[in-house]
Amino acid sequence: MRILIVGGYGTFGGRLVELLESDSRLTLLVAGRSAASAQAYCAGRTGARAQLIPTVFDRAATDAAQLAALKPAILVDASGPFQAYGPSGYALVEHCIASGVNYLDLADGADFVAGIDRFNGAAELAGVFVLSGVSSFPVLTAAVVRQMAVGMSSVHGIHAGIAPSPYAGVGLNVIRAIASYAGQRIGLRRGGTTATGWPFAESERFVVAVPGRVPLRRLRFSLVDVPDLRVLPGQWPQATDVWMGAAPVPASLHRALTLMAWLVRLRLLRSLSWLPRLMYWVTNHLRWGEHRGGMYVVVSGEGPDGALVREWHLLAEGDDGPLIPSMGAQAVIGNVLDGKSPPPGARTAMPDVHLSDYQKLFAQRTIFTGTRQRAPLPPQPLFQRILGDAWNQLPAEVRRLHGVSHQSAFTGTCTVHRGSQPLARLAAALIGLPKAGAGQDIRVDLRVAAGAEHWVRSIGGRRFSSVLRQGRGRSEWLLRESFGPITVDIALLLDGGFLCYILRGWTLFGIRLPLWLGPRSTALETAQEGKFCFDVTIGHPLTGVIVQYRGLLTEAPL
């Protein structure tokens, strides 16, 4: 099958090539206006099993005859910016229909995607499919909403956001699109009516936290003008609020962009059309932080027992996140190869790509998804509230200890190692940590009060305690554990049969301090010999290891 990818050596087109090149059934025409760039890109893809053909193609100057001569089965427009296509922006769509070529695009322009259905009759008559907006916004969003709305009698609100990794690499055309609408007046669904929105001049904060994975930091998402704002209300007309956001990086650039969007909104600047090349340089050269990205979709509506809020979270590690916007096109092409071609007609691609299509592709990458429910929920133990749908993946022995609802106790034996440095010994004494020794008796008493868990550990006759509670605000979906004046924020990571504690922040006397100055902790819990098994190490850069204790526990009478 011959696939013509317009903008095939660009940011999103190149990622689509990367996703498809392992399939030997494909011939990929990597197309653009520069023959040298196309040839250089194809020459660099040394591991491709598909045939890659560098192709000169100018979407603005090509006619139907030239397109037909290339004989593609499917054309994918991954160029853009679609917001700037203008009145003749659909010429390529018309050429595809005239030539009998199926068409996909990765359009993020709301007007462009919303106008594609005018070609429905012609596409049906020609027997080709014309699918627009085959990207995270709106195809993945819509697929998630369909899944999350199952069991709801009505959908009231849809909020979503994308947070790219600092190292994702953003194309110049994407930045041109952002600059074209930042601070400009747009329409969106708010309060049950069509209202005015101001891209990048209004924001909301959110923590992307897949159950059982390390969450992203709490990020600020700013309103963006994407197709979802137009097409989702058509799919869910009862929705009173539809809002889409993005969290550009670095955060300093995001703040500067918000400031300039306000200047546009206040008419102190006409537009940000002068900004793209500077923004492009900043986003692709000033990079720091974790190489991770994420996405969220929140659906609120009416459930069987009243108001219901469901959240879908996505985390992508390393270089896999930037591939997601191109995965919708990969899914459509894969379905065609498997004999499941979309029906003829022109439309947004929302009905043609399902969440299950994405999940198959996510499973081949380090991309993780999960759901959370805000209300209504029955009372749950602290760890179950934080872990969400990952709770049931824990070993039964671990669930039993962390399933305390009122009061419980566990006993067993453990081995304790203490740090030898003077500062380590002093820290251990101040906290009340146990002395070193093997085969020591241990008792853990747990008590729930006001939504927090109070833990008292007795090892070898020495007691030390802490209070555990669910984080809020910037610590949302984290476990907060307090030892006297020190409070640490902990992510609960499920890795195979192990529950791992990952330190994400700390405070001293309520003052948040840099993580690199704080304590170090490695904690694992699992099941061994039918018992709860733990292995905990606490240290600090200045002291080295302060204490390590590991052992086995079983439930004991109170």
C-alpha positions as CSV (number, residue, x, y, z in Angstrom):
1,M,0.0,0.0,0.0
2,R,1.3,3.4,-1.0
3,I,0.9,6.2,1.6
4,L,1.7,9.8,0.6
5,I,2.7,11.8,3.7
6,V,2.7,15.5,3.0
7,G,5.1,17.1,5.4
8,G,6.6,13.6,5.8
9,Y,10.0,14.9,7.0
10,G,8.5,17.5,9.4
11,T,7.7,17.1,13.1
12,F,4.4,15.2,13.0
13,G,4.8,13.7,9.5
14,G,8.2,12.3,10.5
15,R,6.8,10.8,13.6
16,L,4.1,9.1,11.5
17,V,6.8,7.7,9.3
18,E,8.6,6.4,12.5
19,L,5.3,4.7,13.5
20,L,4.7,3.1,10.1
21,E,8.2,2.2,8.9
22,S,8.4,-1.2,10.6
23,D,5.5,-2.5,8.4
24,S,7.0,-4.1,5.2
25,R,3.5,-4.0,3.5
26,L,3.8,-0.2,3.1
27,T,5.5,2.1,0.7
28,L,5.8,5.5,2.3
29,L,6.1,8.6,0.0
30,V,7.9,11.0,2.3
31,A,6.8,14.3,0.7
32,G,7.5,18.0,0.9
33,R,8.7,21.0,-1.1
34,S,12.4,20.2,-0.5
35,A,13.9,17.3,-2.4
36,A,17.1,17.5,-0.3
37,S,15.3,17.5,3.0
38,A,13.1,14.5,1.9
39,Q,16.2,12.6,0.7
40,A,18.2,13.3,3.9
41,Y,15.3,12.2,6.1
42,C,14.8,8.9,4.3
43,A,18.5,8.2,4.3
44,G,18.6,8.6,8.0
45,R,15.8,5.9,8.6
46,T,18.2,3.0,8.2
47,G,16.1,0.5,10.1
48,A,12.9,0.9,8.1
49,R,11.3,-2.2,6.7
50,A,8.8,-0.2,4.7
51,Q,10.0,1.3,1.5
52,L,10.7,5.0,1.9
53,I,10.6,7.2,-1.2
54,P,11.6,10.9,-1.0
55,T,9.0,12.8,-3.0
56,V,8.7,16.5,-4.0
57,F,5.2,17.7,-3.3
58,D,3.8,21.2,-2.9
59,R,0.3,20.9,-1.5
60,A,-0.5,24.5,-2.6
61,A,0.7,23.9,-6.2
62,T,-0.4,20.3,-6.9
63,D,-3.4,19.4,-9.1
64,A,-5.4,16.3,-9.3
65,A,-3.4,14.9,-12.2
66,Q,-0.1,15.2,-10.4
67,L,-1.6,13.6,-7.4
68,A,-3.1,10.7,-9.4
69,A,0.3,10.1,-11.0
70,L,1.8,9.3,-7.6
71,K,-0.8,6.5,-7.1
72,P,-1.2,6.7,-3.4
73,A,-4.0,4.7,-1.7
74,I,-4.0,7.2,1.2
75,L,-2.8,10.8,1.5
76,V,-1.9,12.1,4.9
77,D,-1.6,15.9,5.3
78,A,0.7,16.4,8.2
79,S,2.0,19.9,7.2
80,G,-0.1,22.9,8.4
81,P,-0.5,25.2,10.0
82,F,-4.2,24.5,9.2
83,Q,-5.3,27.8,10.7
84,A,-3.5,29.6,7.9
85,Y,-4.8,27.6,4.9
86,G,-7.3,30.2,4.0
87,P,-10.2,30.0,1.5
88,S,-8.3,27.5,-0.7
89,G,-7.4,25.3,2.2
90,Y,-9.5,22.4,1.0
91,A,-7.9,22.2,-2.5
92,L,-5.9,19.1,-1.5
93,V,-9.1,17.5,-0.2
94,E,-10.8,18.2,-3.6
95,H,-7.9,16.8,-5.5
96,C,-8.0,13.6,-3.4
97,I,-11.7,13.1,-4.1
98,A,-11.2,13.8,-7.8
99,S,-8.4,11.3,-8.0
100,G,-10.1,8.6,-5.9
101,V,-7.5,8.9,-3.1
102,N,-8.4,8.4,0.5
103,Y,-7.5,11.4,2.7
104,L,-6.4,11.9,6.3
105,D,-5.1,15.0,8.1
106,L,-3.6,15.9,11.4
107,A,-5.4,19.2,11.5
108,D,-5.6,21.1,14.8
109,G,-7.4,24.1,13.2
110,A,-11.0,24.2,14.6
111,D,-12.5,26.0,11.6
112,F,-10.8,23.6,9.2
113,V,-11.9,20.5,10.9
114,A,-15.4,21.8,11.4
115,G,-15.8,22.5,7.7
116,I,-14.7,19.1,6.3
117,D,-18.2,17.7,6.2
118,R,-19.2,19.9,3.2
119,F,-17.3,17.3,1.1
120,N,-19.3,14.4,2.4
121,G,-21.5,13.9,-0.7
122,A,-18.6,14.1,-3.1
123,A,-16.5,11.7,-1.1
124,E,-19.3,9.2,-0.8
125,L,-19.9,9.4,-4.6
126,A,-16.2,8.9,-5.2
127,G,-16.0,6.0,-2.7
128,V,-13.2,7.4,-0.6
129,F,-13.0,8.4,3.0
130,V,-11.9,11.9,4.0
131,L,-11.1,12.1,7.7
132,S,-10.0,15.4,9.3
133,G,-8.5,16.1,12.8
134,V,-6.9,12.6,13.1
135,S,-4.9,13.7,16.2
136,S,-5.0,13.8,20.0
137,F,-7.4,16.7,19.7
138,P,-10.2,15.8,18.9
139,V,-9.9,12.0,18.0
140,L,-8.3,10.7,21.1
141,T,-10.4,13.1,23.3
142,A,-13.6,11.9,21.7
143,A,-12.6,8.2,22.1
144,V,-12.0,8.7,25.8
145,V,-15.2,10.6,26.3
146,R,-17.2,7.8,24.7
147,Q,-15.6,5.3,27.0
148,M,-16.0,7.5,30.2
149,A,-19.6,8.3,29.4
150,V,-20.7,4.7,29.5
151,G,-23.3,4.4,32.3
152,M,-24.0,8.2,32.3
153,S,-27.5,9.3,31.4
154,S,-26.1,12.7,30.3
155,V,-22.7,14.4,29.9
156,H,-22.5,17.9,31.5
157,G,-18.9,18.9,31.1
158,I,-15.7,17.8,29.2
159,H,-12.3,19.2,30.2
160,A,-9.1,18.0,28.7
161,G,-5.4,19.0,28.5
162,I,-2.1,18.0,27.0
163,A,1.3,18.4,28.7
164,P,4.2,17.8,26.4
165,S,7.6,16.6,27.7
166,P,10.2,19.4,27.8
167,Y,12.2,17.4,25.2
168,A,9.3,16.6,22.9
169,G,10.3,19.0,20.2
170,V,7.6,21.3,18.8
171,G,7.3,22.1,15.1
172,L,7.4,25.6,13.8
173,N,3.9,25.3,12.3
174,V,2.4,24.3,15.6
175,I,3.9,27.4,17.2
176,R,2.6,29.5,14.3
177,A,-0.8,28.2,15.0
178,I,-0.6,29.1,18.7
179,A,0.7,32.6,17.9
180,S,-2.2,33.1,15.5
181,Y,-4.9,32.7,18.1
182,A,-3.3,33.4,21.5
183,G,-5.3,36.2,23.2
184,Q,-7.8,36.3,20.3
185,R,-11.5,35.9,20.9
186,I,-12.9,32.4,20.3
187,G,-16.2,30.7,20.9
188,L,-16.7,27.7,23.2
189,R,-19.4,26.1,25.2
190,R,-19.7,27.5,28.7
191,G,-22.6,27.6,31.2
192,G,-24.9,26.0,28.6
193,T,-24.4,28.7,26.0
194,T,-21.9,29.8,23.4
195,A,-19.5,32.0,25.2
196,T,-16.2,33.8,24.6
197,G,-12.9,32.3,25.5
198,W,-9.4,33.8,25.4
199,P,-6.6,31.3,24.5
200,F,-3.7,31.4,26.9
201,A,-5.3,34.1,28.9
202,E,-7.3,31.7,31.0
203,S,-6.0,28.6,32.7
204,E,-6.7,25.7,35.1
205,R,-4.4,23.6,37.2
206,F,-4.3,19.8,37.1
207,V,-2.2,16.8,38.2
208,V,-1.9,14.1,35.6
209,A,-1.7,10.9,37.7
210,V,-2.2,7.5,36.2
211,P,-3.0,5.1,39.1
212,G,0.1,3.2,40.2
213,R,2.5,5.4,38.3
214,V,4.5,8.5,39.4
215,P,2.4,11.6,38.7
216,L,3.5,14.6,36.8
217,R,4.0,17.8,38.7
218,R,0.9,20.0,39.2
219,L,0.8,22.0,35.9
220,R,-1.1,25.0,34.6
221,F,-3.0,24.3,31.5
222,S,-4.1,27.2,29.3
223,L,-7.1,27.3,26.9
224,V,-6.2,26.4,23.3
225,D,-8.3,26.8,20.2
226,V,-8.6,23.2,18.9
227,P,-11.3,21.3,17.0
228,D,-12.8,19.8,20.1
229,L,-14.4,23.1,21.1
230,R,-16.5,22.9,17.9
231,V,-17.1,19.2,17.3
232,L,-17.5,17.7,20.8
233,P,-20.7,19.8,21.5
234,G,-22.1,18.3,18.3
235,Q,-21.5,14.8,19.7
236,W,-22.7,15.6,23.2
237,P,-25.2,18.4,22.8
238,Q,-26.3,18.3,26.4
239,A,-22.7,19.2,27.5
240,T,-22.8,22.7,29.1
241,D,-19.0,23.2,29.3
242,V,-16.3,22.1,26.9
243,W,-12.7,23.3,27.6
244,M,-9.4,22.2,26.2
245,G,-5.9,23.2,27.5
246,A,-2.2,22.8,27.0
247,A,0.8,23.2,29.3
248,P,3.7,24.4,27.2
249,V,7.2,24.1,28.5
250,P,9.4,25.6,29.9
251,A,7.0,27.1,32.5
252,S,8.7,30.5,32.1
253,L,7.8,30.5,28.4
254,H,4.2,29.6,29.3
255,R,4.1,32.5,31.7
256,A,5.5,34.9,29.1
257,L,3.0,33.6,26.5
258,T,0.1,34.2,29.0
259,L,1.3,37.7,29.6
260,M,1.4,38.5,25.8
261,A,-1.9,36.8,25.3
262,W,-3.4,39.2,27.8
263,L,-1.8,42.1,25.9
264,V,-3.5,40.9,22.8
265,R,-6.8,40.5,24.7
266,L,-6.5,44.0,26.0
267,R,-5.8,45.2,22.4
268,L,-2.3,46.5,23.4
269,L,-0.9,44.1,20.8
270,R,-2.7,43.2,17.6
271,S,-1.4,39.6,17.5
272,L,1.6,37.5,18.2
273,S,2.4,36.8,14.6
274,W,5.9,38.1,15.1
275,L,6.7,35.6,17.8
276,P,6.9,32.0,16.3
277,R,10.6,31.9,15.4
278,L,11.6,33.1,18.9
279,M,9.2,30.7,20.6
280,Y,10.5,27.9,18.3
281,W,14.1,28.5,19.4
282,V,13.2,28.7,23.1
283,T,11.1,25.5,23.2
284,N,13.7,23.5,21.3
285,H,16.8,24.8,23.1
286,L,15.9,25.7,26.7
287,R,15.0,22.3,28.1
288,W,15.1,20.9,31.6
289,G,13.0,18.7,33.9
290,E,11.7,15.2,33.5
291,H,11.4,13.7,30.1
292,R,7.8,12.7,30.5
293,G,4.5,14.0,29.2
294,G,0.8,13.5,29.9
295,M,-2.8,14.1,29.0
296,Y,-6.1,14.2,31.0
297,V,-9.8,14.1,30.1
298,V,-12.4,14.8,32.8
299,V,-16.0,13.9,32.1
300,S,-18.8,15.1,34.4
301,G,-22.4,14.0,34.1
302,E,-25.3,12.3,35.6
303,G,-24.8,8.7,36.8
304,P,-27.3,6.2,38.3
305,D,-26.7,7.6,41.8
306,G,-26.4,11.3,41.0
307,A,-23.6,13.6,39.9
308,L,-20.6,11.7,38.6
309,V,-17.1,12.8,37.7
310,R,-14.7,10.5,35.9
311,E,-11.1,11.2,34.9
312,W,-8.8,9.5,32.4
313,H,-5.1,10.0,32.8
314,L,-2.2,9.3,30.4
315,L,1.5,9.3,31.1
316,A,4.2,8.9,28.4
317,E,7.8,8.3,29.2
318,G,10.8,9.5,27.2
319,D,10.4,9.8,23.5
320,D,7.1,8.0,23.2
321,G,4.8,10.9,24.2
322,P,5.5,13.0,21.0
323,L,4.3,10.0,18.9
324,I,0.8,10.1,20.3
325,P,-0.6,12.9,18.0
326,S,0.3,10.7,15.0
327,M,-1.1,7.5,16.4
328,G,-4.6,8.2,15.2
329,A,-3.4,8.1,11.6
330,Q,-1.4,5.0,12.4
331,A,-4.5,3.3,13.7
332,V,-6.6,4.2,10.7
333,I,-3.9,2.9,8.3
334,G,-3.5,-0.2,10.3
335,N,-7.3,-0.9,10.2
336,V,-7.2,-0.4,6.4
337,L,-4.4,-2.9,6.1
338,D,-6.4,-5.4,8.2
339,G,-9.4,-5.0,5.9
340,K,-11.4,-2.6,8.2
341,S,-11.4,0.5,6.1
342,P,-13.6,3.5,7.2
343,P,-16.8,3.9,5.2
344,P,-16.7,6.5,2.4
345,G,-17.6,10.1,3.3
346,A,-16.1,13.3,4.7
347,R,-16.2,13.9,8.4
348,T,-14.0,14.4,11.5
349,A,-12.3,11.1,12.3
350,M,-14.0,10.8,15.8
351,P,-16.3,7.9,14.9
352,D,-13.5,6.0,13.1
353,V,-10.9,5.6,15.8
354,H,-11.7,4.0,19.2
355,L,-9.9,4.0,22.5
356,S,-9.2,0.3,22.0
357,D,-7.2,1.2,18.8
358,Y,-5.1,3.6,20.8
359,Q,-4.6,1.1,23.7
360,K,-3.1,-1.5,21.4
361,L,-0.6,1.1,20.2
362,F,0.1,2.4,23.7
363,A,0.9,-1.2,24.9
364,Q,3.8,-1.3,22.4
365,R,5.3,1.8,24.1
366,T,6.0,3.2,27.6
367,I,2.6,4.9,27.6
368,F,0.3,4.2,30.5
369,T,-3.3,5.1,31.1
370,G,-5.8,4.8,33.9
371,T,-9.0,6.1,35.3
372,R,-10.1,7.8,38.5
373,Q,-13.6,8.6,39.9
374,R,-14.2,11.6,42.0
375,A,-17.8,10.9,43.2
376,P,-19.8,9.2,44.3
377,L,-17.5,6.7,46.0
378,P,-18.0,4.5,49.1
379,P,-15.5,5.1,52.0
380,Q,-12.1,3.7,51.0
381,P,-8.8,3.2,52.8
382,L,-6.1,5.8,52.2
383,F,-3.9,3.8,49.9
384,Q,-6.9,2.6,47.9
385,R,-8.0,6.2,47.3
386,I,-4.6,7.2,46.0
387,L,-4.0,4.0,43.9
388,G,-7.4,4.0,42.3
389,D,-7.9,1.2,39.9
390,A,-4.3,0.0,40.5
391,W,-5.3,-1.1,44.0
392,N,-6.6,-4.5,42.9
393,Q,-3.2,-5.3,41.3
394,L,-1.5,-5.3,44.7
395,P,-0.7,-8.7,46.3
396,A,-3.5,-9.6,48.8
397,E,-1.1,-9.4,51.8
398,V,-0.2,-5.8,50.9
399,R,-3.9,-4.9,50.4
400,R,-4.7,-6.4,53.8
401,L,-2.2,-4.3,55.7
402,H,-3.1,-1.1,53.8
403,G,-6.9,-1.8,54.0
404,V,-7.2,-0.6,57.5
405,S,-10.5,1.2,58.1
406,H,-10.5,1.8,61.9
407,Q,-7.6,0.1,63.7
408,S,-5.3,-2.9,63.1
409,A,-2.0,-4.4,64.2
410,F,0.7,-6.5,62.5
411,T,3.6,-8.3,64.1
412,G,6.7,-10.1,62.8
413,T,10.5,-10.0,62.8
414,C,12.9,-7.7,61.0
415,T,16.6,-6.9,60.5
416,V,17.9,-3.4,61.1
417,H,21.1,-1.8,59.8
418,R,22.2,1.6,61.0
419,G,24.4,4.2,59.3
420,S,27.9,4.6,60.8
421,Q,28.5,8.3,60.2
422,P,28.0,10.6,63.3
423,L,25.4,12.6,61.5
424,A,23.5,9.5,60.6
425,R,23.6,8.3,64.2
426,L,22.4,11.7,65.4
427,A,19.5,11.8,62.9
428,A,18.4,8.2,63.9
429,A,18.4,9.2,67.6
430,L,16.4,12.3,67.0
431,I,13.7,10.4,65.0
432,G,13.8,7.5,67.5
433,L,14.8,4.9,64.9
434,P,15.6,1.4,66.2
435,K,19.0,0.0,67.0
436,A,20.8,-2.3,64.6
437,G,20.3,-6.0,64.9
438,A,18.9,-9.2,63.2
439,G,15.7,-11.1,64.1
440,Q,14.2,-8.3,66.1
441,D,10.5,-8.3,67.0
442,I,8.4,-5.7,65.2
443,R,4.9,-4.5,65.8
444,V,3.0,-2.0,63.7
445,D,-0.1,-0.4,65.0
446,L,-2.4,1.5,62.6
447,R,-5.2,3.8,63.5
448,V,-7.5,5.9,61.3
449,A,-8.6,9.3,62.5
450,A,-10.1,12.2,60.4
451,G,-9.0,10.5,57.1
452,A,-5.4,10.1,58.2
453,E,-3.5,7.0,59.2
454,H,-1.4,7.0,62.4
455,W,1.4,4.5,62.3
456,V,3.4,3.4,65.4
457,R,6.3,1.0,64.7
458,S,7.9,-0.8,67.7
459,I,11.2,-2.5,66.9
460,G,13.3,-4.0,69.6
461,G,11.6,-2.0,72.3
462,R,12.0,1.3,70.5
463,R,9.0,3.2,69.0
464,F,8.8,5.7,66.2
465,S,5.7,7.0,64.6
466,S,4.4,8.9,61.6
467,V,1.1,10.2,60.2
468,L,0.0,9.5,56.6
469,R,-2.6,11.4,54.7
470,Q,-3.7,12.1,51.1
471,G,-2.0,15.1,49.5
472,R,-3.9,18.1,48.2
473,G,-3.1,20.9,45.8
474,R,0.4,20.5,44.3
475,S,0.6,17.2,46.3
476,E,-2.6,15.8,44.8
477,W,-2.5,12.0,44.3
478,L,0.6,11.7,46.5
479,L,0.9,10.2,49.9
480,R,2.0,12.7,52.6
481,E,3.9,11.2,55.5
482,S,4.9,13.4,58.5
483,F,7.7,12.6,61.0
484,G,7.6,15.5,63.4
485,P,8.6,18.7,61.6
486,I,9.5,16.8,58.4
487,T,6.8,16.0,55.8
488,V,7.5,14.0,52.6
489,D,5.4,13.7,49.5
490,I,5.5,10.1,48.1
491,A,4.3,8.7,44.8
492,L,3.0,5.1,45.0
493,L,4.4,3.2,42.0
494,L,3.2,-0.3,41.2
495,D,6.0,-2.3,39.6
496,G,5.1,-5.9,39.0
497,G,4.2,-7.3,42.4
498,F,6.0,-4.5,44.3
499,L,4.6,-1.3,45.7
500,C,7.4,1.3,45.5
501,Y,7.5,4.6,47.4
502,I,9.1,7.4,45.3
503,L,10.0,10.6,47.0
504,R,8.6,13.7,45.1
505,G,9.0,16.5,47.6
506,W,9.4,17.5,51.2
507,T,8.9,20.3,53.7
508,L,10.6,21.3,57.0
509,F,8.3,23.1,59.5
510,G,5.9,23.6,56.6
511,I,8.4,25.2,54.3
512,R,8.9,23.5,51.0
513,L,12.5,22.9,50.2
514,P,14.4,21.7,47.1
515,L,14.3,17.9,46.7
516,W,18.0,17.6,46.3
517,L,18.4,19.0,49.9
518,G,16.0,16.5,51.3
519,P,16.1,13.0,52.7
520,R,16.5,9.9,50.5
521,S,14.2,6.9,50.8
522,T,13.8,3.6,49.0
523,A,10.8,1.6,50.2
524,L,9.4,-1.6,48.7
525,E,6.5,-3.7,49.7
526,T,5.4,-7.1,48.4
527,A,4.3,-10.6,49.5
528,Q,6.6,-13.4,50.5
529,E,5.7,-16.7,52.0
530,G,2.1,-15.5,52.4
531,K,3.2,-12.6,54.6
532,F,3.6,-8.8,54.1
533,C,7.2,-8.1,53.2
534,F,8.9,-4.7,53.5
535,D,12.3,-3.3,52.8
536,V,12.9,0.4,53.7
537,T,16.1,2.5,53.5
538,I,16.3,6.1,54.7
539,G,19.3,8.3,54.2
540,H,20.5,11.8,53.3
541,P,23.3,13.1,51.0
542,L,25.1,14.5,54.1
543,T,24.8,11.4,56.2
544,G,24.6,8.4,53.8
545,V,22.3,5.6,55.0
546,I,20.6,6.5,58.3
547,V,18.7,3.2,58.7
548,Q,17.6,0.2,56.7
549,Y,15.0,-2.2,58.0
550,R,13.4,-5.2,56.3
551,G,11.2,-8.1,57.4
552,L,7.9,-9.9,57.4
553,L,4.6,-9.1,59.0
554,T,1.3,-10.9,59.7
555,E,-1.9,-9.6,61.1
556,A,-2.1,-9.8,64.9
557,P,-5.0,-9.3,67.4
558,L,-5.4,-5.9,68.9
